Amino acid sequence: MIYIEELSTAQNVYNSSKILCPSELMIGAILSGGYGKRLKPITDEIPKVLVEIKENYTIMDRQLLDFKSVGIEDVFILSGHLGEKIEERYGKEYNGMRFHYLKEEKPMGTLYSVRNLLKNSGDEDIILRNGDVVTDINYGRFAQFGKESQYGMTMLVTKMKSPYGIVELLGDQVVSFREKPVLDHYINSGMYYIKSSIKELFFNEYNGKDIETTVYPELARRKQIGAYREESFWIGVDSEKELEQVRKEYKGRDDTPYGYKRDIYSKDHMSIMEFFVRDGSSVKLSEGKIIRFIQGEGIIKGSTENMYSPGKVMDMDSTLEIKAYTPTKLEVLSY
């Protein structure tokens, strides 16, 4: 009975994640005007959003895939430093999305950038994101949460990882060490769902140039900011260290509408592919011999229909469709 109840809960998660995000009611915007000083000399020639996280695949390419996944058709690029390079790459239309460029000739701060966006767009809700963030969150679920919440703005938050190792004490005795643990604190993760109903608050009088120190505290005072939390890969590419980390993550990896696939082993006639399937998404697997589920719950559709959970291993005797109720990782062995 417990097993069935847990699967029923997962089934509800799957059904609730199927959302419609009409493009005429929502636009995307990317803050991409920074100098990227900590990524020099790379950013001497290109803006940070065009830094490649793997060959011919940029930070912005990854972000645009997220916009595409929720049906956004109009994307506003809030640029500055080397903004013309972005326009050269994407032009007026890219992957079925129309591009609108709002370029600052000198740095004016993010408050000016967002005000400029609001003056040049309509009454749509906005998904605004920082141009240096790479994440695997369920974008559809984020958009749904922001759209249906009671708050005027929803902010993606992520648990903070300590930049230092932690020393644990008992009085004056050192008892243990923890190497850069995840702390019980959340940070602003640079992605926001902004409803049209609060746009006028961005035009109040403020003493500052950045939205993080002006508008956001005012919204918090008015109890108009909600937090969206999800345990998923997230990184802000602000230095060579983070760039190295994200490039390591993308070794052998290809992003897909359902999540990603990654070649983790290939030699002679044997290979192992890893798949990540977001909750509410599905993928068909037609090649392979053995499949092993690492995490997640959902349905396997083939010649028969079965449930899966972590640790399940099975032979692939036909094309299989994996429908994920919860975020799922699996490996497919071919030989």
N, C-alpha and C positions, 0 to 999 in steps of 0.2 A: 504493500500500500504506500509506503514512503517513497519507493522508487517511482511509482506511477505519479504521485503528487509532485515530485521534483521535476519530472518530465513535463507535466502539465504546466508548471510555472515557466519552464523554458519555452514551451509552445506559445504561451501568452507573450513572452518577450519577443519571439519571432514575429508574431502577428502585429504587435504594436510598433515594430520598427519599419513596417511598410508605410511610407509616408509619401505624400505628394507635395511638392514644393513648386507651385506655379511660378515660372520664371518672371511673369509680368508683375509679381508681387514681391520679388526679392532680387537684389543685385549683389555683386561681389565687388570688393575693393581691397587693394593691397597697398600698404604703406611701404614705399620703396625708395625713399629719398635720402637715406643715410649715406655717409661716406664709407662705411665699412673699414675704418682706420686699422682695426686689429687684424684685418685680413690682407693688408698690404704685403707684397706688391701686386697680388691678384687684382685688387680693386682699384689699381691705378688705371686699368684699361676697361673694366666692366663694373657695373653696380653689383652690390652683394647678391641681389635676387637672381643674377645670371651666373653665379658661381656654380660649377658643375659638381653634383654629388656622385655622378658616375659619367662615363663618356657620353657627351652630347645629351645630357639630362640635367637640367638646372633645378635650383630650389623652386623657382617660379613654375617650371613645368609640373612639378609635384603638386604645387598649390592649385594650379589650374585644373588638374585632374579631380581634385576635391570639389571645386566649383561645378565642374561638368557633372559630377555624380549626383548633385541635387537639383539639376535642371536650370542652373543659372545661365543666362544668355548674354547678359551685359556685365562687363568687367571694367572697373575704373582703376587705372594705375596712377597712384599719387606719388609722382617721382620728383627727383631733383638731380643729384649728382649722376652724370652720364645717363640721364633718362632717355636720351635719343637712342641708346643702344638697345633698350627694351623695345622701342617702337620698330627698330630695324629687324629685330628677331620675330616679333609677333604680328606686326602690321595692324590693319584695321579689323581683321577677323582671324581667329585661330581656333581650330577644332570645334567649329560651330558656334563660337562665342564672339560677340562684338566687343571691340576694345575702345575705350575712351581714355585719353591721356591728359592728365592735369599736372603740368610740370612747373615746379618752382625754380626761379632763376637764382635764388639764394635761399639758404635754410631759414624757414619761418616758424618751425615747430609743428608738432602733430595737431595742435588745436587749429591752426590755420589750414592745414591740409584737409582735415575733416570738414571744417566749415566750407571750404572750397568745393568739396565733394557734395555737400548738402545743397549748395547753391546751384550746382550743375546737374543734379539728378532730380527724379520725381518724388512721388510719395511712397516708394517701395521701402520695405524693410531692407536692411543692409547686413551682409556678413562682411565684417572688416577684419583684416588680419595683418600682422606684422610680416614683413617680407623676408624674414630670416628663420621662420619656424617650419620645421618638418615634423609631421606627426601622422600616426596611423589611427587616430580616433575615428569612430563611426560618424562621419560627417552628416549623414542623414539624420541620425539620432540627435546630434547637436542642434541641427536646424529645427527639428521638430520640438525639442525641449525649449529652445528660444522662442519659437513661434507661439507655443501653447502656454508658456509660463505667465505668471502674474506680473513679472518684472518688465520694465521698459528696456532693459539691456541684460543680456546673459554673457558672462565671461567664462572662458575656459580656464580652469585652474588645475595645477599639477603639484603633486607633493614635491617638496624641495629636497634635493640631494645635497648633503653637506660637502663643501669643497675640500674639507679637511677630515682627517681621521679623528675619531672621538676617543677620548680617554675616560674610562669609567672609574670612579673613586668610591671608596668606603672610608669616610673620614679623610685621613691623609695617606691612605694606602691606595696604590694603583692596583685594580683588580682585573681589568681587561681592556682590550682595545677593539674598536670597530672601525673598519676602513671605509670612510666616506659613506655612511649609512643614509638611507632615506629618512628624513625627519618628519615629525608630526606637524608640519606647517605647509601651507599652500602658497604658491606663487602665481602671479598673473602670467598666463601662458600665451598671451599675444593673439587671441582670437575672440571676436565679439559678435553677438547677434544684437543688432540695434533696431528697435521698432520705430516706425515712423512717428508714433505718438509722443516721443520724447525729444525729437530733433530740435525743437526750439530751445531746449536747455543748453545746447552747444553754443548758443549765441548770447548767453548771459555775459555780464562783465566779470572777467576773471583776472587775477594777478598771476600770470604765468603763460607759458607758450605751449605746454604739453598737456594732452588730455588726461594723462595719468595723474597729474597734480592739480588739475582744475575741475574738469567735468566729472570725472569718476568719483572723487570725494563728495561732490555735490549730489550725485545720483545715490551714493551710499547713504548720505544724510537723509535723503528723501525715501529711503528703502526701496530703491528702484533698480538695484543690481542683484541678479541671481548668479549662482555658480554652477557650472556644469563640470562634473568630475567623471573621469573614466581612466582606468588603468590601461595605458597603452603607450607605445613608443612615442616619445616627444623629445625634441631637442631644438634649442635656439642656437643657430650657427653664428656665433659672435667672434670666434677666434680660430686660429689654426687647429687648436686642440679639438674643438667641437666639429670642425670640418673633417678632421681625421676620423672622428668617431662616426659621423654620418656616412662617410665613404666606406668605412669598414662595414657598417650595417647594409650598405647597398652593393657589396661585393656579390656578384652572381644573382642579384635580385632584380625582378621586373615588377613594377606596380601594375595592378589590374583594377577594373571596376569593383571586383569582389574583395580585394585585399592586395595580396602579392604572391608571387611564386619565386623560389630561390633554388638555384643549383648548388647544393652543398657538397656533392661528391660526384666525380665522373672519372672513370678510368677503365680503359679497354671497353668491354661491353656492359659494364655495370654503372648505374647512376642512382643517385638519391635526390629527389626533389622535395623541397619543403613548401607547403602551401599554408597561407594564412587567409581564413575566410571570416569576414565580419559577420556579426550576428544580423540575421535578416537577409543574408546574401547566399548565393549558391554557386557551385562550380561543377562542371562535368569533367570527369577524368576518364580518358579512353585508352591511355597507355600505362602499363605498369604490371607488376606481378603481385606485389604485396603492399598493403596500405596499413599504416600504423597511426593511431590517433594519439596525439600528445596532450591536447587540452580541448575542452569544449564539449557541447552536447548538441545533437541534432538527428537528422534522418539520413540514411543511405538508401537511395533508390537505384535499384538494378533489376535483375530478374525477380527479386523479392524486395520488400521494404523492411528495413531494420533500424533500430536506434543505435547510436554510438555514444560513447563516453570515453574519458581518458584511459589509455591502456589497451583499448580494443585493437586487435590485429586480425586481418582477414586477407584472403586471396582475392585478387581481381580477376574474375572470369568473364567479365563483360564491362561495357561502359557504365560508370557509376555517376550518379548525381549526388553531391553532398549539399544538403540544406542545413545551414548553421542556425541553431536556436541561440547559442551563446558563442562568443569569439572562439574560433577553432584553429588549432594548428595540427597539421598532419604531415606525414612523410610517405612518399611513394617510392618503392624500390623497383627498379627495372634491371633485367639482366638477360 
